[in-house]
Amino acid sequence: MKIAIRYFTKSKKGNTAKLAGAVSAALGTEALDVSHDLAEKADRLFLINAMYAADIDKEVVRFLERNKDMIGEIVNMNTSASGASTLKAVKKAADALGIAVNEKEFHCAASWIFINKGLPSEDDFKRAGNFAVGLAG
Ligand SMILES: Cc1cc2nc3c(=O)[nH]c(=O)nc-3n(C[C@H](O)[C@H](O)[C@H](O)COP(=O)(O)O)c2cc1C
């Protein structure tokens, strides 16, 4: 199975970039930000994103629009201050483009301004890596 990793990170903390780094190390696959279109078809795309104003960033949606024909299935992984999932927002965008989304997902709480200092934790990074390995085969 061909896999790819794309992420979008916006805050200065770079929480999602860090999560993508952990997934990249676990899978032995390069993690690139969503400004990089897919060069070849990915059977499974690990889309690592974050929640902003209860939604996903438009850059993530634009990436999906540009690459819809290159994606077999999205696996959603995200950080958020509340610990909530972005799966619904990702699914909404993916459904509109005819891209499948795996029901399995990973999300964890992350720091924002003064809250959740130190999150994601090392344990979160480990769990994220294990989750991705479980879906990469
Ligand atoms: C502009 C902005 C809006 C945010 N809105 C939400 C939100 O609605 N719900 C939530 O749980 N977290 C929210 N957060 C927190 C982020 O989801 C969290 O800090 C995330 O880890 C940021 O990832 P990043 O560092 O990769 O950009 C927001 C953060 C920013 C910067």
The ligand as an SDF file (V2000), in Angstrom:
LIG
                    3D

 31 33  0  0  0  0  0  0  0  0999 V2000
   -6.6720   30.7580   15.5930 C   0  0  0  0  0  0  0  0  0  0  0  0
   -6.8540   29.5250   16.4410 C   0  0  0  0  0  0  0  0  0  0  0  0
   -8.1470   29.0520   16.6740 C   0  0  0  0  0  0  0  0  0  0  0  0
   -8.3430   27.8900   17.4540 C   0  0  0  0  0  0  0  0  0  0  0  0
   -9.6180   27.4050   17.6460 N   0  0  0  0  0  0  0  0  0  0  0  0
   -9.7960   26.2580   18.3560 C   0  0  0  0  0  0  0  0  0  0  0  0
  -11.0960   25.6940   18.5290 C   0  0  0  0  0  0  0  0  0  0  0  0
  -12.1030   26.1900   18.0410 O   0  0  0  0  0  0  0  0  0  0  0  0
  -11.2210   24.5490   19.2500 N   0  0  0  0  0  0  0  0  0  0  0  0
  -10.1240   23.9210   19.8140 C   0  0  0  0  0  0  0  0  0  0  0  0
  -10.2910   22.8900   20.4570 O   0  0  0  0  0  0  0  0  0  0  0  0
   -8.8750   24.4320   19.6460 N   0  0  0  0  0  0  0  0  0  0  0  0
   -8.6860   25.5730   18.9360 C   0  0  0  0  0  0  0  0  0  0  0  0
   -7.4250   26.0800   18.7570 N   0  0  0  0  0  0  0  0  0  0  0  0
   -6.2810   25.3680   19.3370 C   0  0  0  0  0  0  0  0  0  0  0  0
   -5.5370   24.5570   18.2860 C   0  0  0  0  0  0  0  0  0  0  0  0
   -6.3800   23.5560   17.7090 O   0  0  0  0  0  0  0  0  0  0  0  0
   -4.3280   23.8630   18.9020 C   0  0  0  0  0  0  0  0  0  0  0  0
   -3.5050   24.8200   19.5430 O   0  0  0  0  0  0  0  0  0  0  0  0
   -3.5500   23.1320   17.8390 C   0  0  0  0  0  0  0  0  0  0  0  0
   -2.6630   22.2210   18.4410 O   0  0  0  0  0  0  0  0  0  0  0  0
   -2.8080   24.0840   16.9280 C   0  0  0  0  0  0  0  0  0  0  0  0
   -1.9910   23.3650   16.0440 O   0  0  0  0  0  0  0  0  0  0  0  0
   -0.7310   24.0490   15.3560 P   0  0  0  0  0  0  0  0  0  0  0  0
    0.2160   24.4780   16.4620 O   0  0  0  0  0  0  0  0  0  0  0  0
   -0.1620   22.9710   14.5330 O   0  0  0  0  0  0  0  0  0  0  0  0
   -1.2460   25.1890   14.5480 O   0  0  0  0  0  0  0  0  0  0  0  0
   -7.2190   27.2320   18.0110 C   0  0  0  0  0  0  0  0  0  0  0  0
   -5.9240   27.7380   17.7780 C   0  0  0  0  0  0  0  0  0  0  0  0
   -5.7250   28.8600   17.0040 C   0  0  0  0  0  0  0  0  0  0  0  0
   -4.3300   29.3660   16.7670 C   0  0  0  0  0  0  0  0  0  0  0  0
  1  2  1  0
  2  3  1  0
  2 30  2  0
  3  4  2  0
  4  5  1  0
  4 28  1  0
  5  6  2  0
  6  7  1  0
  6 13  1  0
  7  8  2  0
  7  9  1  0
  9 10  1  0
 10 11  2  0
 10 12  1  0
 12 13  2  0
 13 14  1  0
 14 15  1  0
 14 28  1  0
 15 16  1  0
 16 17  1  0
 16 18  1  0
 18 19  1  0
 18 20  1  0
 20 21  1  0
 20 22  1  0
 22 23  1  0
 23 24  1  0
 24 25  2  0
 24 26  1  0
 24 27  1  0
 28 29  2  0
 29 30  1  0
 30 31  1  0
M  END
$$$$
